[in-house]
Amino acid sequence: MKCEYNDGMKVNYSGSLRVTKGDEVNLYIAEDFIPANVKGFLSKAESEHSCEELGKIAKIVTATVGSKVCIHE
């Protein structure tokens, strides 16, 4: 699921999570490294086709782990 927001943020969740926003945010977390509780919220937002919820989750994840992060194998 891909969503774009008025503030320039872009979120792509397809198992892995990618969040970008100009030069401010560049976050990537591979599917295997997303905590189960967060993955549950992401999957729920995806199944409901809710860009609003996906954006909220992306902002929380970015605030928690940082704005320039790459977590993968």
Secondary structure, 3 states (H helix, E strand, C coil): CEEECCCCCEEEECCCEEEEECCCEEEEECHHHCCHHHHHHHHHHHHCCCHHHHHHHHHHHHHHHCCEEEECC
